Amino acid sequence: MTTKATKSKKSPAKKTATAPDGGKAFRFDVGDSKESMKTSILNHLRYTLARHEENATQDEWWTATCYAVRDRLLDRFMKTQAVHHKQKVRRAYYLSLEYLMGRLLINNLHNAGLFEQTRDALTELGQDFNEVADEEADMGLGNGGLGRLAACFLDSLATLDLPAVGYGIHYEFGLFRQKFRDGYQVELPDNWMDKGCPWEVMRPNFAQEVKLYGRVEHQMDDKGVFKPKWVDTKTVEGVPFDISIVGYGGETVNFLRLWGARSSDEFDLDTFNQGGYTEAVHEKAFSETITKVLYPNDSTESGKELRLVQQYFFVSCSLRDIIRRFEANHSDWSEFADYNALQLNDTHPAIAIPELMRLLIDEYALEWDAAWEITRGVCNYTNHTLLPEALEKWSVPLFEKVLPRHLEIIYEINSRFLQGEVEAKWPGDDAKKSELSIIEEGNPKMVRMAYLSVVGSTKVNGVAALHTELLKKNLFATFHELYPNKLINMTNGITPRRWLLACNPGLSELITKEVGDGWPKHLDELQAISKLADNAAFQKKFMDIKRANKQAFADFVLEDSGTEISPDAIFDVQIKRLHEYKRQHLNLLHILTLYRRLLNDPDYEMNPRVFIFGAKAAPGYALAKNIIRAINKVAEKVNNDSRINGKIKIVFPQNYRITMAEKMIPAADLSEQISTAGKEASGTGNMKLALNGALTIGTLDGANVEIGEEVGDENIFIFGNTVEQVEAIKSKGYNPYDYYNSNWELKAVIDWLRSDYFTPGEHDAFAPLCSSLLEGGDPFLCLADYADYVRVQEDVDKAFSDKKRWAKMAIMNTARVGKFSSDRTIGQYAEQIWHLKPVQVEA
C-alpha cells in the first residue's frame, strides 16, 4: 500500500508532566486504558519516530501503534521471565526453520486484551484503524503448513502458560514475492522488513559464535586420551532478535528468538586502504548470506551447501543459548534433561543431535555414554511427510566439507546404534543393519536425517492419526519394531484466536452471543451452537455473515485484479503450496469439465461457482509452475467467455500469504482437500476452513479422516480411492491410459488442454502437465480419482441448492471442530512428550 500523509481529525488528549524548565516532559505509561494507549502512540510518534501527528504518514502511525503495544508486551514479558528464572522451570524449546507468523498487530491486540481500546484510541486520534493495520507486512519467516503450525504452537504455548522458547532464523528476505506474467509465476525478493520490524528486540549481548568448515585433527591429550580437534574453521556470529509471544487472556509472554548472521571479523581496513574494496568485505558478505533468504534454491551444489549451513547455524546458536541459560542456574550435567525438552520440527533441525553431542564431548568433556543419554533424553522429532523423496538427505562429501567433526560423530552414532541396538534385536542380520543405517550406501553416500532424528530422539510423532499409522506401517516400520513405544500421534491444530476471532469478527461476535466469551481458549464450547443448526433465525444470521465475508472478498478481488465475482456463487477454495500430490491439476480438470459442459449445453444446470486458488510453487519446481500457468491461462478464457453467462469464474490472486488467507477463509463455502490418499501428513488449512463454516470436499487423507469423524459423514464430501485402494492400484501396475481411454469427458478435457486453445499460437504450452498425467504415469492418481471427484462435486452443487441444508452443514462444521485447536495439540505435547507443567504469572 502506498502511504500518504494523513492529518488527525481532532486534537488528541495527551497525558503530560511538567518538566523543571516548564516544558512538556515524556510520560511513560503501560496502562491498558484507551487514554493510556493514545498517550503511548503519540509519545512514540514524537520520541521514537521524531514525527508530529499532524504530518505523520499511515505507516508511521502503524509503527508507533506497534511500539505502544510492544511496550505492554515487554512489561509482561519481563514479569514472565522473572517468574520462570526464579522458579528454575523446565522449558520446551521449539526448533523450526520456519515460522509463518503473518501480521502481528491485530493478533497481539486480541491476545493481550487491548483490541477495543487501541482501535478506539486510533479512531479518536483521527486514524482509520483498519487502514493503519493494513500497513503491516507479513513476516517473511515461513513458507507453508510447517511454518504456520509453528506459529500456532507458539500462540498455544503462551496461552497455556507453558514455559517455552521458539528458535529460528531472522531471514532478511522471505520465500519470494509472487507475480504473474502471461500466466507464469515470477519470483521477486520479499523484503518484508523494508519498514523495519517494531516487534523485535535485538540482543547483541546474547550473540553466539558458530564454527564452519575446517578439518579434524586427531590428537592425544596430556593424559593419553584420544581427543579429536576441529581446526582451521571459519567463524560466524549469530545475533538474536526476540519477538514477544503473548498468550490469550493471560499474563504469560514467551518469546521467539531468531538468529541473524554477521561476520565475526567484519572489515579488513588494510585491504580496503590498498584499494581492495570487494575483498575487504568478503567475510562480511559470506556471513550475512547465511540468513539472507528463506529456502535458497537447492538445485545447485552451492544452494545445497547454503541450506546445510543455514540449518547448522541456527541450531548451533540455539543450543549454545540453551546451555548458557542452563549454566546460569545449574552445574550438574545430569540435570540437563530435567530442565530442557527440545522439539525438532521436521528434519531441518536434526543436526541438533550431533551438535549437542559435539558440545558435550568436545567443549564440556563429557564421556560418550553420558552425552548420548543427555542428547537422546532431551530431543524429540516431529515428522511431517510420508513422501520418501521429501525426507532430507545430505551427501557425505558435502557434510565432510561443511561439518567434518559432525560427520565423525554421526558415523560413531551409527556404528554404536547398528552394533548395539540393531544387533541385539536382529543378531547377524546385515540386511536389517543396511536398512536402518543412518548412512545410506551409494555414490555418493548420504546421511539420512530422518533416521538420525529417530535414533537420537526420545519420542517421534506423526501429525494425524492416519499419518502416524502409515509411519508405523511403511516409512518407519522397522524402527517401530525396534522402538515399539517411540512413535506416537499428535494430531495438528490451529489457533482459534487468529483463525476465527481475529480473521472473522462477524462470526466471532455471533458465537460469543450464543456461547459466551470463553470459546477462544476452550474451543470445544462451540459444540453449543450445534443445537441451533436447524434454527431458521440462527441459520440466517450465520449465512448473512458468510455472505458479507464473500462480498468483502469479492471487493478485494475486483480491486486486486479487476475480476468481478458474485457473492451468491459457490466460493470453491483451494489454498496450499503448489505440489503434484495436493492435486491442484485435478481441480483444474474439473473446471474444464464444467466449462466444456456449459459450452456444449447452454441449459446445463449448475450453481454459479467461483474457483479460488492461492499457491506458490518452489522456484525450481518446473511442473508445479506449469500447473500455475495452466490455471491462469484457463482463467483468462473462462472469465471472459460471455457464452457461459458468468457461471464459472477463476480467481488466482498473486502472492498468496497469511494476510490473504485471512480474507479467503471466512469467505469460503467449499474447502478443497483433495490430495492423493496416503500423501498428506495432516493439513491445517482443512481445519481453518471448517472452523469458519466451509464444507470439505476431500479424500480420506491426513486430518480429513478425523475432521469427518468429528463433523459426521453427512457434513463432509468424501471421494476417491482410499490408502488401501491406492496401494492395490499401484501394486497391480497403474496405467493412466486405461482411465483416459474409457472416460470420454476426461479424454476430451486433457486433449483440450494439450491444444493451443488456451494459448493461441503457442502449441504444447501445457505439455509438461499433460505428459505427467499420461506418459509420466500420473504418479498421484488424478485420472483414477477423476470420475468420483466429478460425481461428488455434483453432490456439492445439489447440496448448495438446498439453502437450509447447506446452512445446517456449515454450522455443524464450525460447531464440531473444537478438537482441532492447537491448544489441545500442545497440551498433549506437554503431557506426553515434554512433561511440562503450566507456570502462572500474576498480573
Number of C-alpha atoms within 10 A of each C-alpha: 10 6 11 11 12 15 16 16 12 12 11 17 14 14 18 14 12 11 10 8 7 8 9 12 13 16 14 13 16 18 13 15 14 19 20 20 25 24 25 27 26 24 25 21 23 16 12 13 15 12 18 14 21 14 13 19 18 23 21 22 26 24 27 24 26 23 23 25 25 23 18 18 25 20 13 23 22 14 18 22 17 13 18 19 14 9 10 14 19 23 21 24 23 22 29 25 27 27 29 23 21 23 18 17 21 20 22 25 22 19 24 23 15 18 19 12 18 25 21 18 24 23 16 19 21 18 21 14 16 11 13 21 21 16 19 22 20 20 23 27 26 26 23 19 19 19 19 22 23 24 23 25 24 27 29 29 28 27 24 23 22 27 25 25 23 26 26 26 31 27 27 22 21 24 23 22 20 21 17 16 10 12 19 18 23 17 17 12 13 21 19 20 17 10 13 11 16 17 20 18 15 16 13 12 8 14 20 22 17 20 18 20 19 17 17 18 13 11 12 12 10 7 6 8 9 11 14 16 14 19 15 13 15 15 17 24 22 29 22 29 22 21 22 21 29 29 25 24 16 19 23 31 30 30 23 24 25 25 27 26 29 23 20 17 13 15 16 16 13 11 14 14 10 9 11 13 15 11 14 19 18 14 21 19 16 13 22 19 17 26 26 19 24 24 24 21 17 15 11 10 11 13 14 18 17 20 21 21 19 24 22 23 28 30 29 22 25 26 20 19 18 17 16 13 12 18 13 10 11 15 10 9 16 12 12 20 17 15 16 23 24 27 24 25 22 21 25 23 26 29 23 25 26 23 22 23 27 20 17 21 19 16 9 12 12 16 12 15 11 14 21 19 15 21 25 21 19 24 27 26 27 23 22 23 20 20 13 8 8 9 17 16 18 18 17 19 15 19 20 17 15 23 25 20 25 21 19 17 16 20 16 14 20 20 15 13 19 21 13 12 13 20 16 13 13 14 13 12 12 13 10 16 19 13 13 21 21 26 23 18 12 8 8 12 14 19 24 20 21 21 21 23 28 27 23 25 22 22 25 24 22 26 23 26 21 25 27 27 17 19 22 19 13 12 16 20 15 15 19 17 13 15 15 12 11 17 22 21 20 22 28 27 29 29 26 27 25 22 24 23 21 19 22 21 14 19 23 19 13 15 21 15 10 13 14 13 14 13 19 25 20 15 23 18 18 25 18 14 17 17 11 17 21 16 13 13 10 18 21 14 14 21 20 14 19 25 19 15 23 26 17 17 22 21 17 18 17 13 11 11 12 10 16 16 25 17 21 13 20 23 24 23 24 27 24 25 18 23 19 20 20 22 21 26 22 23 22 19 22 19 24 21 17 18 20 16 16 19 13 10 11 11 10 12 11 15 16 20 21 25 21 19 25 20 22 28 21 21 18 11 13 13 19 25 23 20 25 23 20 22 23 24 18 20 22 18 15 21 20 13 15 10 11 21 12 18 22 23 26 24 23 20 19 19 19 19 23 18 16 17 20 19 18 26 30 30 29 26 27 26 26 27 27 27 25 26 26 24 18 25 26 28 24 23 23 25 27 27 28 30 29 27 28 32 28 28 23 25 25 25 27 29 26 27 17 20 23 21 14 18 21 14 11 10 22 24 20 23 20 23 21 15 18 10 12 19 13 13 15 12 9 8 8 17 19 19 17 12 19 21 12 10 14 10 18 20 16 16 21 20 13 14 22 20 18 15 14 21 19 9 10 11 13 14 20 21 15 18 24 19 14 15 22 18 12 13 15 20 17 20 24 25 25 21 19 20 18 15 25 19 11 17 17 13 13 20 16 14 15 19 14 10 14 18 15 21 25 22 24 28 29 29 30 26 27 25 25 25 20 26 28 25 29 24 21 25 21 16 18 19 11 13 23 25 16 21 16 16 17 16 18 11 9
